[in-house]
């Protein structure tokens, strides 16, 4: 329920819900709440809980007083209730908290809620970050991965004992081929790593086949405890991957777009009658439930970047055009409708027509597209690795 953005002049902007310090700044507001539905010329004096706090809703820079002088940032990520920022020299700052099914888990073993940015001193030489709903992956320059946060669905790649659950808040290594990982990505409750040859490993929640492992897909509380190589992707050199709540998508070096996981909200971008028993699990009534095998989207070509929201997706083509699909009840597909978008569909509206889109991000009820400023150069699509 919040967003974080890094500007070209090295400012970290945050906005959204600040209940557990996720914005990293003071958002106390004494001026009453603004009603989102009230017109500006309204004479009504009624201010109630339907309004919003402008200190939260307005993108505002986090104070640089919390960062070492001269700090330059290269990446920011947001989980459900926390934010993290990566510096040019491989250090990590974080704020907010992690949550579990029992409520607030904590930011660290000693801090429940971190309301302002704090350097995580155990993390050094970090190259990239990725955030799930309540867990974080960090990739270092040597090609190794650490994970921390909530591990209830085994998304950390290690078993967490209930009586020692706070240990999950300590960054620890993930059991992947040492020194060979090039990129990382997270779904809500699952995780991915891409090695230097484009092979993919996945772990965490798999109850809708979102990892891409068929063996226990469809079982209640199915998990993949430790990183498993995704053999269904062996024939592809995967360059980008991302996960939603119960689905995932990826693209290859040849521009192929592949999707898999939960199908009932068109998360995987296929009409139900296009799915077969060769790649899909059906329920007792014959309804398609899980696309367990990563499957190519035939009408999306030259894809170079992907992004997943909870139940919606974006795929960016090499020419800067962007496709979206999935659940759209809050207009999160960018297609101007609350109807589900069944298949990857080009976004073509006045806001982005003629623009070159280079990045996308999506949460539970909203999405963000990033385009090239008309007076600014670009080095291409921002990825979650190199």
N, C-alpha and C positions, 0 to 999 in steps of 0.2 A: 504493500500500500504506500510505497514511496519510490522516488527516483533520485538518482545521483548522476551528475554529468561533469565532465572535465572540459574546460574551455581552452581555446588555443593560447590564452594568456595565463594559463596555469592556475585558474581558479576552480575550486570544487563547488558546484552548485547542488543544493539538495532541496527537495520539496515533497509534500505528501504528509502522511501520518507520522507524528513524532511521539507516539505514546511510550515507546521504550528507548527513546534517545536515538532513533535511527537517522535523524537529520544532522546530528552532531552539533547542534546550536540551540540557543534559547529561543523558544517560539511563544513565550508568554505574550498574551495580547489582551489589553484592557479596553479595546474599542468596540466590543461586541462582535458578533459573528455576521458575516455577509451571507445573504441568502442567494444561492446559485441561481434560483429560478426567478428572482425579483428583477424587474427591469430597472434601469438606472434612474428613470424619472418617477419611480413609484414613491408615493407619499406615505406608505405604510411605515410605522415605527416598530412593527413587530420583529423582534430578533429572537430566534429560538434555535433548537438543535438541528434544524434543517440547514443551517448556514455553515460557512467554513471560516476558519481562522486564516487571514491573509498572510500571517507570519509562517504558516505551514504551506499554504497553497502557492505562494510566490517563490519561484526559484531564487535562492539567496546563497551567497558565498559563505562557506564555512570559514571562520576566522583563521588567519595564518599564524596566530599566536600559539597554536597548538603544534605547529610543525617547526622542525629545525630550520634556522635561517638558510635561505638559498635552496630549499627543497624544491625539486622539480618532479612533477607527477607524470606518469605515462599511462595509467589505467585506473578506473574506478569500477566497482561492482556492488550490487545490492542484493541481499537476501531478504526474507520477509521483514525482519525487524533489526537489521544491522547493515552497515556499509563498511567498505574497505577500499583503501587507496594504495596503489603501488608507486614507489618512487623510482626515479631514474637509476639510482644506485642499488636497487634491489631490496629496499626496506618496505615494510608494510605497516600502515596505520589502520586502526579500526575503531568503530563505535557502535553502540546499540546493544543488542542481546540476541541470543539464540533461544528458541522455544522448542519444547517437546510436547507430547500429547498430554502431559501433566501441567502445562503452563510454562512460565519462564524457567529456562534451564540455567542461563547465566551467560555472561560474556567471557569470563575466565573462571578458574577455580576459586578465586577470591572476590570477584566483582560480579554482581548480579546484572546491573545495567550500567554501561559506560556511556555517559551522556555527552562526552566530548571526545575528540580524536586522541587515541593513545597508540604509541609505537609498540608493536609486538616484537620484543627484543630477541625472541628465539628464532625469528625468521630473518634470514640474510640471503643475499645472492638470488633473490626471487625474480623470475622472468615474466610470469603471468599468473593471474588469479581467475577463478570461476566460482560463481555462487549458485547454490541450490536454495530451496526454501529456508533451510536452517542448517546448512553446512557449506564449507568452503574448501576448495582445492587450491593449492599453490604449486607451481612448477618452477624449479630452480634452473639456473643456467647450465647445470651439469646433466639435465634431463631426468631429474628425480622429482617425485610428487609427494607432498604431505597433505593431510586432511585433518579438519577439526570441525567441531560443532555438535549437532545432534546426530547420534548414530543409531537411532531406533530401527531404521530400515536397512542397516548395514551399508549405508551410503559412504561411510568412511573407509570401507574395505578392511575393517578389523572388528572383531567381536567385542562388544561393550557389555561388561557385567553390571547388572543393575545396582549393586551395592557400591560400585566404583564408577558410576556413570559420569561423574564430573571429570574423570580423566579424558573423556571425549573432547573436552574443551582445550586440550593441549595438542598442538600440531604434532602429528607423528607420521612416519613414512607409510606409504601404501605399497603393497607387495606387487610391484610391477618390474619388468626387466630394467635393471639398474642402468641409468645413464642413457636410455634409449627413447624417452618420451619427448615428443615435439609439441603437443598441444593437449589441452584439457578442456572439459566441458561438464556441466551439471544439468540434470533435470531437477524437478522438485525434490525427489527422494532417491535419485540414482545418479551415477557418475560415469564419465567416459575419459579415456586417455587414448590419444593417437600417437603411435610410435613414428620414428623417422622414415619408415618405409610405407606409411599410410595404413598400417594395420590398426585395428581398434580393439580396445579392452573395455569391458563394462562391468559394473557391480552396483548393488543396492536393490531397491524394490523392483520386482518383476511380475507383479500380479496381473498386469495387462500386457506382458511381453515387451515392456518399454525398453528393456536392455537389448533385446534382440537375441535372447537365448530361449529356445523353444521348450526346454525340458520341463520347467515347472510353471510356464505361463498359464494364467487362468486360475491358479490355485490361490486361495485366500492367504494373504500375508506372505506370498512367495518372494523370496529374496535370493540374490546371488551374493554370498558372503564375501568372497575374495575375487579380485579381477579375473574375468574370464575372457579369452580371446573370442571375438565374434566371427565365427567361421562363415556365416552367411555373407560377410563383407570381404572375404579373402580375395575375391576377383576384382576388387576395386582399390584404387589408391585414394583413400578418403582424405580430404583436405580440410573440411569443416564438419562439425557435428554439434547438435544441441538437443536438449530434452525439455519437454513440458511436464505436466503432472503425471500423465500415464502414457505418453507417446514420445517418439523421437524422430529426428530427421537429420540427413547428412547430404553432403555433395562430394563429388569426386573430382580428380584432376581433369577429367574429360567433360565436366559440366553436368554430369548426371545428378538428378535429385532423387533421393531415396527416403521413404517414410515407413514407419512401423509402430505398432502399439494399439492403443484403444481406438475404436472406430465409430462409436455411437454418436459422437458429435462432429463427425467428419474431420477429426483431428489428423487423420492420415491422408486426407484429400482424395479419397476414392468413393465413387458411387457404390452402394452396397452390392448392386448386381454385377459389379466388375470383380468381386472377390470370390475366390474359390477355395476348396478344401486343400489345395496345394500350398496355400500360404496363409490360411485363415482358420481360426477356431470359431465354430458356431455353437450357439446354445441349444438347449433341448427343443426349442421352438423353430430352429432353423435360422435364427437371426445371427448375422455376423457380429462377433464380439471383439476379437483380437486379430490383428494382422501381425502374426508372429515373425514373418520373414521380411527383412528389409526389401522393399519393392520399388522399382523405378517408376517415377511419374513420367508418362510418355510425352506429355505436352509441355513440359518445362525444360528448356534447353539452356546451355551455357551458364549454369548457375555457379556462382563463385562464393556465396555466403548464405548462411541460413540462421534463423532465430525462431525460438519457440516461446510462446506464452503458455499459460496454464493449459488452454485447449485450443489455441490458435497459432498460426505460423506465418513466417515470411521467408521468401527466397529471393535473393537479389541476383540478377543476371549481370554478365560482364559489361553490358551497355548501360548499366545504372537503372534499368527498369526493375520493378519489384512486384512480386506475386504474393497473394495472401489467401488463406483459407482457414476453415474451422468454425468454432463457436463464435457468435457475433452479437450476443444479446446486449452488450454495452458498446456496440460499434467498434470493437477492438480490432476488427479485420481491416479497418480503413476503407471499407467498401460502401459506407453510407447506408447500411441496412442492419437491422437486428436479426435478420434471417441468417441461418448458417450458410457459409460459403462451402459448397460441396467439394470443389476441386480447385487446384491452384489457378487463381484468376488475377489478371493484370490489374493493378490499381491505376486508374486513369481519372484523376480529378484535377481541378484547377490548382490545388495547392502544390502538387508535385509534377504536374505536366511540364515536360521540357527540362526537368531537373535530373541531375545524376545522383541517385541514391547510393550511398557507400556504406550504410550500416543500419541495423534495426535492433530494437529491443522491445520486449513485451513482458507485461506482468499478468495479473489475474484478470483485470477489467480494462486495461488500457495498453496502448502501444506507442512506440516512438520510432520515427524514421529520421535518419541523419543524411543530409544532402550536402553537396559541395557548395560552399558560399561562392557567389559569383566573382568575388574579388580575392579568393583564397586558393592557393595551390593544394593539391592532395597527393598523398602517397598511396592511395588505393584504399580498399576496404579494410577497416580495422578488424583484426581477428583476435582469437583468444589464445594465441600462442606466439609464434615468431613475429 
